[in-house]
Amino acid sequence: MSPLLKLEGFKLRYGAVEAVRGIDLEIGTGEIVALLGANGAGKSSTMNGIAGLAPVTEGKVYFDGNDITELPSEEIPISGLTLAPEGRRVFGTLTVDDNLRMGAYAVRDNTSIDASRQHVFDLFPILAERHNQYAGTLSGGQQQMLAIGRALMCNPRLLLLDEPSLGLAPRIVEQVFDLISTLRDQGVTIFLVEQNVAGALEIADRAYMMASGQIIREGSAAAMRASDDMSAAYLGEH
């Protein structure tokens, strides 16, 4: 079976800085795949390039067998791929409901929009309680839930999650990771960028490790958890 997402020779440059330096990776349908590494490794740049938010300098992005490298960012969610960006980036002066409807901009069927909205509220009951509240008044954890919910409004087959646990309390982080596993069980493939390496490897099937814009390691999450040098460098174990 061909991969749902495939990057070939993927490069991304900001001016003179080559943020991603020719990586190859694949994600199969139904997987949770983690992209790990320190700040500045190129993880978020990779996500932005896939989602069409930054121009790919060289190489190809294939989604479901189709070349989407040059596809405008506003058309990519229509194909079934959405991004919940780093830093949440909710629309603070809009209500929870309005934020969710912004996520469904590519959906023309109101019945589908209503069903997606209800699905989000089933996943995040607190958002249902606060559906008329301005997003800017939500807690950090609730804003993260809203950012993920907004990305789900197009019923994606592949969800890109960029640092979903960043800045959240440990109890909320655990809820977010549980949610990611639930989404996979519901048929959503997940590509996850995380600095919380231990948490990501607990829920992921496979992982790629980035450093200086390159993939330096890949393999099963279990093998990475068991690796002595990974434990010392990233998992706080010596």
C-alpha positions as CSV (number, residue, x, y, z in Angstrom):
1,M,0.0,0.0,0.0
2,S,1.3,3.4,-0.9
3,P,1.9,5.9,1.9
4,L,-0.7,8.5,2.7
5,L,2.0,11.2,2.9
6,K,5.4,11.1,1.3
7,L,8.2,13.7,1.2
8,E,11.0,13.3,-1.4
9,G,14.1,15.4,-1.2
10,F,12.1,18.0,0.7
11,K,14.0,21.3,1.1
12,L,12.8,24.6,2.6
13,R,14.7,27.8,2.8
14,Y,14.1,31.2,4.5
15,G,16.3,33.6,2.7
16,A,19.9,32.4,3.1
17,V,18.9,29.9,5.8
18,E,18.2,26.3,4.6
19,A,15.8,25.2,7.4
20,V,15.1,21.7,5.9
21,R,17.9,20.1,4.0
22,G,16.5,17.4,1.7
23,I,14.6,15.0,3.8
24,D,12.6,11.9,2.9
25,L,9.8,10.5,5.0
26,E,6.6,8.5,4.7
27,I,3.4,8.2,6.8
28,G,1.0,5.3,6.3
29,T,-2.7,5.4,6.7
30,G,-3.8,4.9,10.3
31,E,-0.4,5.7,11.8
32,I,0.7,8.2,14.5
33,V,4.2,9.3,13.4
34,A,6.2,11.7,15.5
35,L,8.8,14.2,14.2
36,L,11.2,14.9,17.1
37,G,14.1,17.2,17.8
38,A,15.3,20.3,19.6
39,N,14.3,23.9,18.8
40,G,15.5,25.0,15.4
41,A,15.8,21.4,14.1
42,G,13.4,22.2,11.2
43,K,10.3,20.5,12.5
44,S,7.8,23.3,12.3
45,S,9.3,24.4,8.9
46,T,8.6,20.8,7.7
47,M,5.0,21.1,8.8
48,N,4.5,24.5,7.3
49,G,5.9,23.3,4.0
50,I,3.6,20.3,3.9
51,A,0.6,22.6,4.7
52,G,1.6,25.1,2.0
53,L,2.3,27.9,4.5
54,A,6.0,28.1,3.4
55,P,7.3,27.5,-0.2
56,V,9.1,24.2,-0.7
57,T,12.5,25.1,-2.2
58,E,13.1,21.7,-3.7
59,G,11.6,18.2,-3.7
60,K,8.1,16.9,-3.6
61,V,5.2,16.5,-1.2
62,Y,2.7,13.7,-2.1
63,F,-0.6,13.2,-0.4
64,D,-2.7,10.2,-1.2
65,G,-0.5,9.7,-4.3
66,N,-1.1,13.2,-5.6
67,D,1.6,15.9,-5.9
68,I,0.5,18.8,-3.7
69,T,3.9,20.6,-3.6
70,E,2.6,23.6,-5.5
71,L,-1.0,23.5,-4.2
72,P,-2.2,26.8,-2.6
73,S,-2.5,26.5,1.2
74,E,-6.2,27.2,1.1
75,E,-6.8,24.2,-1.2
76,I,-4.8,21.7,0.8
77,P,-7.5,21.2,3.5
78,I,-10.0,20.3,0.7
79,S,-7.7,17.4,-0.2
80,G,-8.0,16.0,3.4
81,L,-4.9,17.4,5.1
82,T,-5.1,20.0,7.9
83,L,-2.7,21.6,10.3
84,A,-3.1,22.7,14.0
85,P,-0.2,25.1,14.1
86,E,2.3,25.7,16.9
87,G,1.2,28.3,19.4
88,R,-2.5,27.5,18.8
89,R,-3.2,30.8,16.9
90,V,-6.9,30.9,17.7
91,F,-8.9,34.0,16.7
92,G,-9.1,35.6,20.1
93,T,-11.8,38.2,19.3
94,L,-14.1,35.5,17.8
95,T,-16.2,33.0,19.7
96,V,-15.5,29.3,19.9
97,D,-18.3,28.7,17.4
98,D,-16.9,31.2,15.0
99,N,-13.4,29.8,15.3
100,L,-14.7,26.3,14.4
101,R,-16.7,27.7,11.4
102,M,-13.5,29.3,10.2
103,G,-11.9,25.8,10.2
104,A,-14.8,24.7,7.9
105,Y,-14.3,27.4,5.3
106,A,-13.7,24.7,2.6
107,V,-16.9,22.8,3.4
108,R,-20.1,23.9,1.6
109,D,-22.6,21.5,3.2
110,N,-24.1,22.9,6.3
111,T,-25.1,19.5,7.5
112,S,-21.5,18.3,7.3
113,I,-20.4,21.4,9.2
114,D,-22.9,20.8,12.0
115,A,-21.9,17.2,12.2
116,S,-18.2,18.2,12.5
117,R,-19.0,20.8,15.1
118,Q,-20.9,18.2,17.2
119,H,-18.0,15.8,16.8
120,V,-15.6,18.5,18.2
121,F,-18.0,19.1,21.1
122,D,-18.1,15.4,21.8
123,L,-14.3,15.3,21.9
124,F,-14.1,18.5,24.0
125,P,-17.2,19.0,26.1
126,I,-15.7,22.2,27.7
127,L,-15.9,23.8,24.2
128,A,-19.6,23.0,24.0
129,E,-20.1,24.7,27.3
130,R,-18.2,27.7,26.1
131,H,-19.3,27.8,22.5
132,N,-20.3,31.5,22.8
133,Q,-17.2,32.6,24.7
134,Y,-14.5,34.6,23.0
135,A,-11.5,32.4,22.3
136,G,-9.1,34.9,23.7
137,T,-10.6,34.4,27.2
138,L,-10.1,30.6,27.2
139,S,-7.3,28.9,29.1
140,G,-4.2,27.7,27.3
141,G,-5.4,24.2,27.4
142,Q,-8.8,25.1,26.1
143,Q,-7.3,27.1,23.3
144,Q,-5.2,24.1,22.3
145,M,-8.4,22.0,22.2
146,L,-10.0,24.7,20.0
147,A,-7.0,24.7,17.7
148,I,-7.3,21.0,17.2
149,G,-11.0,21.1,16.9
150,R,-10.8,23.8,14.2
151,A,-8.4,21.6,12.3
152,L,-10.9,18.7,12.5
153,M,-13.7,20.7,11.0
154,C,-12.7,19.7,7.4
155,N,-12.9,16.0,8.4
156,P,-9.2,15.5,7.6
157,R,-7.7,12.1,6.7
158,L,-4.3,13.4,7.9
159,L,-3.9,15.8,10.8
160,L,-0.7,17.7,11.3
161,L,-0.1,18.7,15.0
162,D,2.7,21.1,15.7
163,E,3.7,21.1,19.3
164,P,0.3,20.5,20.8
165,S,1.6,20.1,24.4
166,L,3.7,23.3,24.4
167,G,3.1,25.4,27.4
168,L,0.4,23.2,28.9
169,A,0.1,21.9,32.5
170,P,1.1,18.2,32.8
171,R,-2.5,17.1,33.5
172,I,-3.6,18.9,30.2
173,V,-0.7,17.4,28.3
174,E,-1.9,13.9,29.3
175,Q,-5.4,14.8,28.0
176,V,-4.0,16.0,24.7
177,F,-2.0,12.8,24.1
178,D,-5.0,10.7,25.0
179,L,-7.0,12.7,22.5
180,I,-4.5,12.1,19.8
181,S,-4.7,8.3,20.3
182,T,-8.5,8.6,20.2
183,L,-8.4,10.4,16.9
184,R,-6.3,7.7,15.4
185,D,-8.8,5.1,16.7
186,Q,-11.5,7.1,14.8
187,G,-9.6,6.8,11.6
188,V,-7.5,10.0,11.5
189,T,-3.8,9.6,10.6
190,I,-1.6,11.8,12.8
191,F,1.8,13.5,12.0
192,L,3.0,15.0,15.3
193,V,5.8,17.5,16.0
194,E,6.7,17.4,19.7
195,Q,9.5,18.5,22.0
196,N,7.9,16.2,24.7
197,V,9.8,13.2,23.3
198,A,8.8,10.8,26.1
199,G,5.1,11.6,25.7
200,A,5.2,11.4,21.9
201,L,7.0,8.1,21.8
202,E,4.4,6.6,24.2
203,I,1.6,7.1,21.6
204,A,3.4,7.0,18.3
205,D,3.9,4.0,16.0
206,R,7.1,5.4,14.4
207,A,9.3,8.4,14.8
208,Y,11.8,10.5,12.9
209,M,14.5,12.5,14.7
210,M,15.6,15.8,13.1
211,A,18.7,17.9,13.8
212,S,20.0,20.9,11.7
213,G,17.3,20.4,9.1
214,Q,18.1,16.7,8.4
215,I,16.6,13.4,9.5
216,I,19.3,11.7,11.7
217,R,17.3,8.7,12.9
218,E,14.1,6.9,12.1
219,G,12.4,3.8,13.4
220,S,9.7,2.4,15.6
221,A,8.7,4.3,18.6
222,A,9.4,1.3,20.8
223,A,12.9,1.0,19.4
224,M,13.6,4.6,20.1
225,R,12.3,4.4,23.6
226,A,14.6,1.5,24.2
227,S,17.7,3.2,22.8
228,D,20.3,4.1,25.4
229,D,21.5,7.2,23.6
230,M,18.0,8.4,23.0
231,S,17.2,7.9,26.7
232,A,20.2,9.9,27.8
233,A,19.8,12.7,25.3
234,Y,16.0,13.2,25.2
235,L,14.2,11.1,27.8
236,G,16.1,12.3,30.9
237,E,17.4,8.8,31.7
238,H,21.0,8.1,32.4
